[in-house]
Amino acid sequence: MATSHQRKIIPVVDPAALAKAAAERVIARIEQNPGRVAVCLTGGSSPKALYQLLATREYRDAIPWDRVDWFIGDERLVPRKDPLHNMCMARQAFLDRCAPAANVHPIATDTADLNDPDVSAALYENELMAFYGAEQLDPARPLFDLVLMGVGPDGHTASLFPGYPAVAESARWVVGVPKANVEPFVPRVTLTLPTLASCREMLFEIAGESKRAILARLLAGEDLPANRARSQHETVWLVDQAALPEDFRG
């Protein structure tokens, strides 16, 4: 499928093939940087198979864990061991077994006021700036090597929901979202579009028949957050056959 507006769409057969293709892109992106690597993870159900794959010997042995830092694109303000916690899933799947603890950068939820996401947002913004070494993002020096993304049923990505003020935020790196647009309806913290765009590659995983309707709307060009999320360099959508609308199947 052709590239459109700097977005490359790659169809794959099924979720297993999607996870394998994503894992290979993760490894390739890490290999392209001989220095400190920064990967921004995503929550939701889509990346679980990818995260489990990264823990297998084939992929685990290809990752220089001591020089890769792992961040998260958004978080639900629930205790860190709650099943709804985004980083919890990544920890259980591969981070706790493979990554040095100092290289894992969760969004604070246990110590923050769970009714005030701006507290956690400010803490994470400071952490990202300290890692980056500046308070302004330079397009020539991306914050992340790779940003993993997903698409919600309403077209949201990270915790950037349609019509919410966070989508239009251009100055702050991280913002609080008092209430989500979809379940679970808990406060959230999310990186903003400019922060997510500061990457060498933005990689979406879109799988399953349940995503077909929203994908059709996105491919038709509807102004939704998932369509506005683009890397300053390369944006790739991995889409399995079940999610791909009939009109876009080859």
SULCORVEN-V746939 format. One record per run of one state. SS is the DSSP state (a for helix, b for strand, c for the rest). FROM is the first residue (numbers start at 0). TO is the last residue. Records with the same first field share a line. If there is no record, write none. Layout:
# SULCORVEN-V746939
SS: FROM-TO  FROM-TO
This chain:
# SULCORVEN-V746939
c: 0-2  4-5  12-13  31-35  41-46  54-55  60-63  72-72  76-84  98-99  104-115  132-136  138-139  141-142  149-155  157-158  160-163  168-172  177-186  191-191  197-197  206-207  219-223  228-232  240-244  248-249
b: 3-3  6-11  36-40  67-71  73-75  103-103  137-137  140-140  143-148  156-156  159-159  173-176  187-190  198-205  233-239
a: 14-30  47-53  56-59  64-66  85-97  100-102  116-131  164-167  192-196  208-218  224-227  245-247
